[in-house]
Amino acid sequence: MADLEERAVRRDRRFLVRLIVLLALGIAVGLFLASKLTSPETADCAARGFGTVTETPGPQPR
């Protein structure tokens, strides 16, 4: 019976480690994407794209 409990605790630790690693990775990727999507270059690109659709001039590329 002790062997079963020991194996269960070991599996639980591995699960927690994987969970923490995946959460950290998800947060890192989320922060990276948020920083890229809110950058001025992305805003200029979106403004130029909308400008071509609505035929109003957007900011000129730098």
N, C-alpha and C positions, 0 to 999 in steps of 0.2 A: 504494500500500500504506500509506503514511503517513496518508492521509486516513481509511482504514478504522480504523487504530489510534486515531487522534484521536477519531473518532466513538464508538468502543467505550469509551474512557476517559471521555468526556463522559456517555455513558449510564450508566456505572458510578457516576459522581459523583451524577447525578440519582437513581439507585436508592438510594444510601446516604443522601442527604438525605431522601428520602421515607421510608425505613426508620427513620431516627432521629426524624423528626417523628411518625410513627405510633406508635413506641414511647413517646415522651414523652407523646403524647396518651393512649395506653392506660394509662400509669402514673398520669397526672393523674386520669383518670376512675375508675380503680380505687381510688385514695386517697380521692377524693370519695365514692364509694359505700361504701367501708369506714367512713368517718367517719359517714356518715348511718345505716348499718345498725347501728352500735355505739353510737349516741347514746341517752341516757336516755329521750328521747321515744319512740323506736322500741321500746325495752324495755317501757315502760309500755303502749304500744299492743298489743304482743304478749301481755303478761300479761293485759290485759283481754280480748283475743280468746280466749286459752286458758281464761280464767275463765268465759266464757259457754259454752264447750263442756263444761267439766268441772263447771260450776255451783259453783265456788269463787270467792269474791270476790278480785279482784286489787286493785292499788293504785288509788286514786281519782284521776281526772284533776285536774290542777292548774289 
